[in-house]
Every structure is written in C-alpha cells, then in structure tokens.
Amino acid sequence: MGLYELFFATLEITLPVFAMVFIGLGLKRLGWIDQAFISTASSLVFKATMPTLIFLSIIRADLDTTLNPAMLAFFALATLGSFLLSWGWAILRVPYADRGVYVQGAFRGNCGIVGLALAAGMYGDYGLSAGGLLLGVVILTYNAFSVIVLATYQEGKSADWRSIASHIARNPLILAVVAAIPVAALELRLPGWAMTSGQYFASLTLPLALICIGATLSLGSIRASGSLAMGASLMKMITLPVVAILAAWLVGFEGRELGVLFLFFASPTAAAAFVMTKAMGGNAALSANIIALTTLMASVTITLGVFALKVIGWI
C-alpha cells in the first residue's frame, strides 16, 4: 500500500470519530440540542450504555489474548511518568496558582470516549475489550493524580481520599470491568436475546458521547486560549504521546497493543478535568480552554500519529 492509500486508510479510522464531534458542535449551534439534553445524554452514557458496551466487549473477548498484565502495568507507569514530567515542567514554567490545572490538563486524557471510540474503529472487538480493561487503570490513576496536584496548589483544599476511594469503587465503568472478567474467564454465555438487546443499547454509547463532546466545545474558549492553555495542549497532544509511545516500543510493545496505547495516550484532555478543577477551586477557565483546544487539535494530531506509526511499521 502506497503512502497515499495508507493516509486515506488512516482517515477512514479517525474521521468518523471526529465527524461525530463536529456534528455535535453543529447541532448545538443550530439549537437542535440544548444543555438539558447534553446533561441527560452524558449521564445515560456514563451510568448505563458505556458500562454495557465494556461488559459485552470483554465477555466476547478471548481473555488469554486481551488481558495483558504487562500492558496494564506499562500504562500505569507511563501515566505516572507523564504526570511527573508535566509537573516538573509546570514548576519551571507555570505560575504557582495555575500549576495544578496545567498539569491535570496536560496528562489527563479522554480515554473513556475518544480513546475507546478510536480503538474500536481501528481494532474492532479487540480494541473495545483491551480499551475497557485499560479504563480500570485510567480511572484509578487519573483521579488520584489529579486530586494530588490540584490540592497541592489550592489553598484550603486537601485530598479527601475516603471520598475518592468511594467514587472509584462505585464507578460504573470499574464495576462493568469487575463484573465482566469472571463471566469471560468462566466462559459463561448469556441468552441470545440478552446479547442482542444489550448490543442495541450499547451501540448508543459512542455516537451519543461524541455528540455531547462536540456540543460542549466552546469556540470562544478556543479563541481566548492563552499561552498556558496552548503549552498544556501541546504537551498533551504531542510531547507526552511521543515520549510514551517511544517508551512502549522500546520495552517491546508492537502491533495492535502499541496502537491502543497510542490512541489512549494521544486522546484530548478529558471533560472531567473541568469538573474536578471547579470542585477544587482552581482556574476553571484555563481548564475549559485546554479541553477545547486539545479536542480541536486531536483530529489532526491523532490522524498524523496513526499514519506515522503505520508508515514506520510499528502498528
């Protein structure tokens, strides 16, 4: 396959995902969907349709192939490395009060929606099941590291670890993974009608979630992005994915495992970063600008990243 055909094959994977994001932006600007719809749809995705999608993808998977402890351990260690690298840079370059928001924006990716959607588009059921297992690590590490760095730079705020542990333990995505692994390991089979109905319900997840991301994008925030937002965005979308994927290749990951890792590390900043920043009394405007800017950049950086990795034969 020539470079021309390879590039357009890459677009076939990434364009459908980002097209849904921009459709969401257009629907919001047309007034066809409003904030009430976005809130309800986002809640439905998080509490019901995405857990169903993850559960079904794992129980259909071959755990001997999908469950890779080395991959999970690497992702956790690489996330820690990304977090510390972002924090070290922030200490050198970012004003004290904004360091926590900057660091969270630079390392916390939207793996649960954008990363999972791209993994599904590129690798089908393997991408969904491997991504679903990685989400367990994502939820644990992202929440813990975010609270640590935000609490460090916000006066009067401290990490409530009991509350954090409670939220993680009750997270629907974590519960879906925990429930699915024994079902898959024991090779239990659900009735055909239950699998079909579940698949109908789960199929709502990715288009609905991507539309909600697009609908929450603020072009005004993107225009208002200052140097701090741009710096965090460049670190999130270029520096950290490059460093992480080089490290993954050096320790022996390749093919679809390396591809899924790249898509997760290259995902734009998660919307949850804004919620946590606001709750911790941080600079919510800076957080919103980082989210908007990285989401806009993702359509270009992820497409070019996947293309480059295919050209050099790593995935």
N, C-alpha and C positions, 0 to 999 in steps of 0.2 A: 504494500500500500504506500503510495506516494505521500509527501508532506501535505499536499492539497487535500487529498481524500482523508488523511488522518486528522487534519484540523476540523474538517466538517463532520467527521465521525465524533470528535470531541464535543462539538457544538450540539450534536444530537442528544448528548447526555446532559449538558449543563443548561441549554436554552429552555427546555420545558420547565425546569425548576424556577429559573429567574423570570420567565414569562408570566408564571402564576403570581410572582411577587408584584410585577408591574401591572398586572390585571387588577390586583387588589388596590394598588395606588390609584388606578384609573376609576375603579368603582367608587372609591371613597370621594374622589374629587367630583364625580358626577352626582353624588348624593344618593346612590343606589343602596349603599350600606352605611350604617352610622355607628357611633361608639357603642351603643347598646348591643348591636349585632356582633361587633368585634369582641366585646367582653363575654357575651354568651358563647360564641363560637370557640373562643380561646379556652374557656373553661371546659367546654364539652370535649375538645381535643385533649387537654391535659388530663382530665379525670376519667375519660371513657374511651374515646376512639384510639388514641395513641397507645394506651396500655393494651387494648385488644390487638392492635397491629403488632406490637412487640411480642405478646404472648403467642399469637398464631405463627409468627415468623420463627420463633425459637422452637416451638413444638414440631414444626415441619422440618427443621434443620437436622442435619447429622451432627450431633454434638462432638463426635470424635474429630470432625473437620472444623467446626465453627468455634468450639470452646478452646481458646488458645491462651492458657495462663501467662505465657511469655508476652503475648501481645497486650494483655490487660496490664501486666506489671510494667511493661515499657511505657504504655500510655500514661500510667500514674506517675512514673518517674520523669517522663518528658514534660508532663504538665507542671510538676514541681519545678523542674528546671526553667520552664517558660515563665513561671510565676516569679522565681528568684531573679532571673535575668531582667524582667520588666521592672521589678522593684529596685534592683541595683541601678538601672538606667534612670529611674524616676528620682532616686536620691541625688543623682548628679545633675539632672536637668530640669526637674519639675518643682514648682513652688510647693512648700511644705503642705499647705491645706488641701492641695489637689492631687497629692501623690496617690492616695488610696483609690480615688476614682480613675486616675490614669492607669494604674496597674491592673485594676479589675477589667477595664475596657480593653487592655492590651492582651490579656491572656484568656479571658472567658468567652469561649465560642458558642455559637448557636448550633451545637451538635444534634440536639434532640429533634430539630426540624430540618434545617438546611443540610446539615451533615448527613442525617438519615435519609433524606429525600435523594440526595446525590448518590449515596451509597446504593440505594435501591435502584436508581436509574442506571448505574454502572454495572452492578453485580447481582441484581435481582434478589432472590431469596437469601443468598449468602450475605449480601450487603445489609439486608434488613436484620438478619439474625445476629451477625457479628456486630453490627452497629447497636443493636438492642442490648447485647452483653456489655459493650463498651459504655453505654449510657449509665450503667450502675457505677462505674468508676468516675464518669463525668460528674454525676450528681454529688457524690461524696467529696471529691476533690475541689470542684468549683465552689461549692457552698462554703466549705471550711476555709479555703484560702481567701475567698472574698471577704468573709467576715473578719478574718485576722487583719488584713491590710486596711480595710475601711475603719475598723475600730482603732487601729494604731494612730490614725491621723484625724480622728474626730473627737474633740474634747467632750468629756462627759459620757462617751459611749464605750461600752465594753461588750465583749463577746458572751452571749448567753448560750453556752454550749448545750445546756439541757434542752432549750427550745430548738436549737439547730438539730440535735440528735432526734428529737421528736418529729420534726418536719421531714427529715430524711427517712426515718423509719416508716412514716405514713405516706411517703411519696408514691403516687400510683404507678409510676414507671418502675421504681425499685420493686414494688410489690408484684408487678407483672413479670419481671425477670425471675424473682424468687419463686413464684408460682409455676412458671413455665419450665424451669430447669428439671425438677423431679419428673414432671409429665414427659418431657423429652427423653430423660435418662431411662425411665421405665418403659418407654415406647408405648405409652397409653394412647389410645385413639378415641377421639371424640366422634359422636354420631355425624354422619354426613350432613344432615340438615343444620346442625350446630356450627360446623365448619363453614358451610356456605353462608349462613346468616351472619356469622362473625366476620367473614371476609367482606360482605356487603358493608357492614358497619365500619370495619377498619379502613375500607377504601376511601372513606370521607376524610381521613386524617391529613394526608399530605397536601392535597389541594386546598382544604379549608385553612390549615395552618399557614400555608404560604400566602394565601389571600389576606389573612389577618396581619402578617408581617408587612405586606405591601401597604395595607390600609393604615398602618400606624407610622409609616415613613413620613417625615416632615421635610419637604424641600426647603422650608425656611431654616430649619436646623442645619441642613447641609450647607446652605449659603452662609450661615452665621458661624460655621466651624472655624475656630482659630487655630493657632499653631499647635496648641496642646492636643486638640482633637485630631489634627492631621498627624501629629507624631505618634499618638497611640494607635491610630488607624493603620499607618504604615508598618508599625511593629506587629500589629495583629495579623495583617493580611499578607505581609511579605517576609519580614525578618524571622519571626518565630516559626512559620511553616517551613521555610527553607532550612533553618537550623534543625528543627525536629525531624524532617524527612531525611536529611543527610545522616543524622544520628541513627535513625531507624535502618537505613540502608547499610550503614557501617556495621551494625550488630547482626545483620543477616536477613532482615525482612525484605520481601520482594513480591511481585505479582499483586494479587488482589488484597493481601494483607497490607502491603505498603500503600495501595490505593485507598483503602478505607481509612488508614491512619492519616494520609494526606488530607482527605476530604474533611475529617474531623478537626485537624489542626488548622486548616485553611478556612473554616467556617467563620462568618462575620460575628461580631460581638452579640451576645445573647440579650434579648429584651429584658430578661430577668436582672441584668446588671443595673438597669434604671430603677427597677422596683427596690432592689436592695440598697442602692445608693440613697434613694429618697428616704427609706426607712431608717438608715443610719445617719441621716442629716448631712449628707455630702453634697457636692456640686451636681445637682440633677441635670442642669442644662448641659454641662460638659459630657455627662454620661449619654444623654439623648443625642448629642452631636456625634459622638463616637459610634453609636449604634447605627445612626442614619448613614454616616459616611462609609463605614465598613460594609454595610449591606449593599450600598450602591457600587462600591469597589469590587465586591465579591464576584459579580458576573464576569468581570474581566480577569481578575487575578486567579480565580479557580479554573476558568477555562484555559488560560495560558499555562497554568501549573500542570493540569492534567495532560495537556498537549505536549509540554516539555518532557514530562515523565514517560510518556509513550514514545516520543522520538528517541530518547536515550535507552529505551528498553527496560526500564525499571518496573513498569506496571503493564 
